């Protein structure tokens, strides 16, 4: 019986992701939950899996340079792991070649061994060839995304954005001030590092203990933009229309000092269970959780009974192009037709929610997208379609200039 190893787990994850059309984080999480790997090996398996997904086009370019004949898809996955170790992870050459060849079947081993050893010999040549390749090859992004971003942001920013997306993200956490103040948190968790100018967020490489205690919630500082634009107050009634997994909901509860009412909605029952778990651990006492799909006409009685709301947050489902370094396989799932499709759905959700806002109430629309269709395009559509709304201000975060995940939020108030 072959013992499990980090490389075998990563290889299994690549095959499942390629054949089952499941999300990358779910694939690797399930495999690791059923493995007996030590923590260091688990971390290596995650690095290999995500590293290959981040660099698919690049790895395929190097493989094709050395082997133009057809390669079996399973053997190609093994070669991708080998090339990633040799060229990007900087694994010692002997270990990268020997351990990777061991993953192959007896029939595949001669081919895999020959290609990897050729890669070792021709390493400088392969790296130099890459310099003349376009961005979509060098940084493994779909060409249509590169072209969109180049037109919107320019060449330099697009290059920086692609580099950003290919870096493993730091772990940031929001200090949960419902349970602990900032000073006590920093004294208790010495590994947490303050972020300049951002008082309630920290960089926190090992947050497990603090998470279990409910003292923090892992999220990027860019997520605060929407909550800060919402400006929730104690005693108010707030609707969080697309609440899962609950990070913004808990932040809003914190800003309200756990005083008032938050109706937290999502259409998926499993995701709502996650919301409930997160809010309970974080000590949120004012949330009422309701399952609802805003594309359906009938609004549940639990929501109608609480309306009208003082403020509404619509953190809509989106393309996630602002968080690609965290959602590694997003780039391979997106198609050009997704942006107008997502925009239509986002506008539909906003139209359904707006009548639940009281006169002079505040509505905040937010995404973690960089795309104008999903951001300014939706904001303009709301102003055109819903005359009761007046635009007040917006906030955004761009990875290549702000060093955090991409985010957009627009604040409106209802006149009547």
C-alpha positions in Angstrom: 0.0 0.0 0.0 1.4 3.4 -1.0 1.6 5.7 2.0 0.0 9.2 1.7 2.4 12.1 1.1 2.1 15.8 0.4 2.8 15.3 -3.3 0.2 12.5 -3.6 -2.4 14.6 -1.9 -1.6 17.5 -4.2 -1.8 15.2 -7.2 -5.1 13.8 -6.2 -6.5 17.3 -5.6 -5.4 18.4 -9.1 -7.2 15.5 -10.7 -10.4 16.0 -8.7 -10.3 19.7 -9.5 -9.7 19.0 -13.2 -12.4 16.3 -13.6 -15.1 17.1 -11.0 -15.5 20.9 -11.5 -15.4 21.6 -7.8 -13.9 24.7 -6.1 -10.2 24.4 -5.3 -10.5 25.2 -1.6 -13.2 22.6 -1.1 -11.2 19.9 -3.0 -8.0 20.4 -0.9 -9.9 20.8 2.4 -11.7 17.5 1.9 -8.6 15.6 1.0 -6.6 17.0 3.9 -9.4 16.3 6.4 -9.2 12.6 5.4 -5.4 12.5 5.6 -3.0 11.8 8.4 -0.3 14.2 7.2 1.7 16.2 9.7 1.2 19.9 9.7 4.3 20.7 7.7 3.3 18.1 5.0 -0.3 19.6 4.9 1.2 23.0 4.3 3.4 21.6 1.5 0.4 19.9 -0.1 -1.5 23.2 -0.1 1.5 25.0 -1.5 1.9 22.5 -4.3 -1.8 22.4 -5.3 -2.4 26.2 -5.2 1.1 26.8 -6.7 0.3 24.7 -9.8 -3.2 26.3 -10.2 -1.6 29.8 -10.0 0.9 28.9 -12.7 -0.9 26.5 -15.1 -0.2 28.3 -18.3 3.4 28.9 -17.4 4.0 25.2 -16.4 2.3 24.0 -19.6 4.6 26.3 -21.6 7.7 24.8 -20.1 6.4 21.2 -20.5 5.4 21.9 -24.2 8.9 23.4 -24.9 10.5 20.1 -23.9 7.8 17.6 -25.1 5.7 18.5 -28.2 4.2 15.1 -28.4 0.9 14.4 -26.7 1.1 13.7 -23.0 -1.5 11.8 -21.0 -3.5 14.2 -18.8 -2.5 12.4 -15.6 1.2 12.5 -16.5 0.8 16.2 -17.3 -0.4 16.8 -13.7 2.6 15.0 -12.4 4.9 17.1 -14.6 3.2 20.3 -13.5 4.0 19.4 -9.9 7.6 18.6 -10.9 8.1 21.8 -12.8 6.5 23.9 -10.0 9.0 22.4 -7.5 12.0 22.9 -9.8 11.3 26.4 -11.1 9.1 28.2 -8.6 9.2 26.5 -5.2 13.0 26.0 -5.5 12.8 22.4 -4.1 16.2 20.7 -4.2 16.5 19.2 -7.7 17.1 15.6 -6.6 14.1 15.5 -4.3 11.9 17.3 -6.9 12.8 14.8 -9.6 12.9 11.6 -7.6 9.8 12.1 -5.5 7.8 13.4 -8.5 8.8 10.4 -10.7 7.6 8.1 -7.9 4.1 9.5 -8.3 3.9 8.1 -11.9 2.8 4.7 -13.0 5.5 2.3 -14.2 4.5 3.0 -17.8 4.7 6.8 -17.3 7.9 6.9 -15.2 10.4 6.9 -18.1 8.7 9.8 -19.8 8.3 11.8 -16.6 11.9 11.1 -15.5 13.3 12.1 -18.9 11.3 15.4 -19.1 12.2 16.5 -15.6 15.9 15.7 -16.0 15.9 17.6 -19.3 14.3 20.5 -17.4 17.1 20.4 -14.9 19.7 20.5 -17.6 18.0 23.2 -19.6 16.8 25.3 -16.7 18.5 28.6 -17.8 17.3 28.2 -21.4 13.7 27.6 -20.3 13.8 30.7 -18.0 15.3 32.9 -20.7 12.7 31.9 -23.2 10.0 33.0 -20.9 11.1 36.7 -21.0 9.8 37.0 -24.6 6.4 35.5 -23.8 3.2 37.6 -23.2 1.7 38.3 -19.8 -0.9 35.6 -20.1 1.9 33.0 -20.3 4.3 34.5 -17.8 1.7 35.1 -15.1 -0.8 32.4 -16.1 -3.9 34.5 -16.5 -6.6 34.2 -19.3 -5.8 36.5 -22.2 -9.2 38.2 -22.1 -8.6 39.3 -18.5 -5.2 40.7 -19.3 -6.7 42.7 -22.2 -9.6 44.0 -20.0 -7.2 45.1 -17.3 -4.7 46.6 -19.7 -7.5 48.8 -21.2 -8.8 49.8 -17.8 -5.7 50.2 -15.7 -2.7 50.4 -18.1 0.2 48.0 -18.8 2.2 48.7 -15.6 -0.7 48.2 -13.2 -1.9 45.1 -15.1 1.6 43.5 -14.7 1.6 44.4 -11.0 -1.9 43.0 -10.6 -0.9 39.7 -12.2 2.2 39.4 -10.0 0.0 40.2 -7.0 -2.5 37.4 -7.9 0.3 34.9 -8.0 1.6 35.5 -4.5 0.3 33.5 -1.5 -1.7 35.9 0.5 -0.9 37.0 4.0 -3.4 36.1 6.7 -5.2 39.2 8.0 -7.7 39.2 10.9 -10.2 41.7 12.2 -10.0 42.1 16.0 -13.5 41.3 17.4 -14.1 44.2 19.7 -17.4 42.6 20.9 -15.1 40.3 22.9 -11.7 41.9 23.3 -10.2 45.3 23.0 -7.2 46.0 20.7 -4.6 46.4 23.4 -5.5 43.2 25.2 -5.6 41.3 21.9 -2.1 42.4 21.0 -0.8 41.5 24.5 -2.5 38.1 24.4 -1.5 37.2 20.8 2.1 38.2 20.4 2.3 36.9 16.8 -0.3 39.4 15.6 1.3 42.4 13.9 -0.4 45.8 13.7 -1.1 47.4 10.3 -0.2 51.1 9.9 -3.3 53.3 10.0 -5.7 50.3 10.4 -6.5 49.9 14.1 -8.8 47.0 14.1 -7.0 44.7 11.7 -3.8 42.7 12.1 -1.6 40.5 10.1 -1.7 37.1 11.9 0.1 34.1 10.6 -1.2 31.6 13.2 -4.7 32.8 14.3 -6.2 29.4 15.2 -6.4 30.0 19.0 -7.8 33.5 18.6 -10.3 32.2 16.1 -11.5 29.5 18.3 -12.0 32.0 21.2 -13.9 34.3 18.9 -11.4 37.1 19.5 -10.9 37.7 15.7 -12.2 36.8 12.3 -10.0 36.2 9.3 -10.7 38.7 6.6 -8.9 41.3 4.4 -8.9 44.9 5.5 -10.5 45.9 2.2 -13.7 44.2 3.5 -14.1 47.1 6.0 -14.9 49.6 3.2 -18.5 48.6 2.8 -19.2 48.4 6.6 -17.7 51.8 7.2 -19.7 53.3 4.3 -22.8 51.8 5.9 -22.2 53.6 9.2 -24.5 51.4 11.3 -25.6 52.8 14.6 -26.8 51.1 17.8 -30.6 50.5 18.0 -31.0 50.5 14.3 -32.5 47.8 12.0 -30.0 46.5 9.4 -30.6 44.1 6.5 -27.5 42.2 5.4 -29.0 40.9 2.1 -26.1 38.5 1.1 -24.5 37.7 4.4 -22.6 34.5 4.1 -20.1 33.6 5.5 -20.8 36.4 8.1 -17.7 38.5 8.2 -19.3 41.7 7.3 -22.4 40.8 9.4 -20.2 40.4 12.5 -18.4 43.7 11.7 -21.7 45.5 11.5 -22.8 44.0 14.8 -19.5 45.3 16.3 -20.1 48.8 15.0 -23.6 48.7 16.5 -22.2 47.6 19.9 -24.5 44.5 19.7 -27.5 46.7 20.1 -30.3 46.7 17.5 -31.3 44.1 14.9 -29.5 42.6 11.9 -31.5 40.4 9.5 -28.8 38.3 7.8 -29.9 36.5 4.6 -28.5 34.1 2.1 -30.0 31.7 -0.4 -27.9 28.7 0.5 -28.8 26.7 3.7 -25.3 25.3 4.2 -23.7 28.8 3.9 -26.3 30.1 6.4 -25.2 27.4 8.9 -21.7 28.7 8.5 -23.0 32.2 9.2 -24.7 31.0 12.4 -21.5 29.2 13.6 -19.4 32.3 12.9 -21.8 34.8 14.6 -22.2 32.5 17.6 -18.4 32.1 18.1 -18.0 35.9 17.7 -20.6 36.7 20.3 -23.1 38.4 17.9 -26.4 38.5 19.7 -28.5 40.7 17.5 -28.7 38.7 14.2 -31.8 37.0 12.9 -30.8 34.6 10.1 -33.3 34.0 7.2 -32.9 31.9 4.1 -33.9 33.8 1.0 -33.1 34.0 -2.7 -33.6 37.7 -3.8 -34.3 36.5 -7.4 -37.5 35.0 -6.1 -40.6 37.4 -5.9 -42.0 36.4 -2.5 -40.2 38.0 0.4 -40.3 35.9 3.6 -42.6 37.1 6.4 -39.5 37.3 8.8 -38.0 40.0 6.5 -41.2 41.9 5.9 -42.0 42.0 9.6 -38.7 43.7 10.3 -38.9 46.2 7.4 -38.5 49.0 6.8 -34.8 49.0 7.5 -32.6 51.9 8.6 -29.7 50.6 6.5 -29.2 47.8 3.9 -25.9 46.2 2.9 -25.9 44.3 -0.4 -22.6 42.5 -0.7 -23.5 40.8 -3.9 -22.2 37.6 -5.5 -19.6 38.7 -8.1 -16.8 37.6 -10.3 -14.2 37.8 -7.4 -11.5 39.3 -9.6 -10.4 41.4 -6.7 -9.6 38.4 -4.6 -7.8 36.1 -7.1 -4.8 35.5 -4.9 -7.1 34.0 -2.3 -9.5 32.2 -4.7 -6.9 30.7 -6.8 -9.0 28.9 -9.4 -11.3 31.9 -10.1 -9.2 32.9 -13.2 -9.8 29.5 -14.8 -13.6 29.6 -14.2 -14.3 33.1 -15.6 -15.6 33.7 -19.1 -16.2 37.0 -20.9 -19.9 36.4 -20.7 -19.8 36.2 -16.9 -19.6 40.0 -16.4 -22.8 41.0 -18.0 -24.5 37.9 -16.5 -23.3 38.9 -13.0 -24.3 42.5 -13.6 -27.9 41.5 -14.4 -28.1 39.4 -11.3 -26.6 42.1 -9.1 -29.1 44.7 -10.4 -32.0 42.2 -9.8 -30.9 41.8 -6.2 -30.6 45.5 -5.6 -34.1 46.2 -7.1 -35.6 43.5 -4.9 -34.0 44.9 -1.7 -34.5 48.7 -2.2 -38.3 48.8 -1.3 -37.4 47.5 2.1 -35.4 50.6 2.9 -37.1 53.4 4.9 -37.1 57.0 3.6 -33.8 58.7 4.3 -32.3 55.2 4.9 -28.8 54.2 3.6 -28.1 51.5 1.1 -24.5 50.2 0.4 -23.8 48.1 -2.6 -20.5 46.3 -2.5 -18.4 43.7 -4.4 -14.9 42.2 -4.4 -14.6 42.7 -8.1 -12.4 45.0 -10.2 -14.7 45.1 -13.1 -16.6 48.2 -14.1 -19.7 46.3 -15.2 -20.1 45.0 -11.6 -19.1 48.2 -9.9 -19.8 51.6 -11.5 -22.0 49.9 -14.1 -24.4 48.6 -11.4 -24.3 51.9 -9.5 -25.3 53.8 -12.6 -28.1 51.3 -13.4 -29.5 51.7 -9.9 -29.6 55.5 -10.2 -31.4 55.1 -13.6 -33.8 52.4 -12.6 -34.6 53.5 -9.0 -35.2 57.2 -8.9 -35.8 57.0 -5.1 -32.0 56.4 -4.6 -29.5 59.2 -4.6 -25.7 58.5 -4.8 -23.6 59.8 -1.9 -20.1 58.4 -2.2 -18.0 55.4 -3.0 -14.9 53.6 -1.8 -12.6 51.2 -3.4 -9.4 49.2 -2.9 -7.0 48.3 -5.8 -4.4 45.6 -5.1 -1.7 47.3 -7.3 -2.0 50.6 -5.5 -3.4 49.8 -2.0 -1.7 46.5 -1.2 -4.9 44.8 -0.1 -7.6 42.8 -1.9 -9.7 44.5 -4.5 -13.1 45.9 -3.3 -15.7 48.4 -4.3 -18.6 49.9 -2.4 -21.1 52.7 -3.3 -23.4 54.4 -0.8 -26.9 55.7 -1.6 -29.7 57.2 0.4 -33.4 56.8 -0.2 -35.3 60.1 -0.6 -38.8 58.9 -0.2 
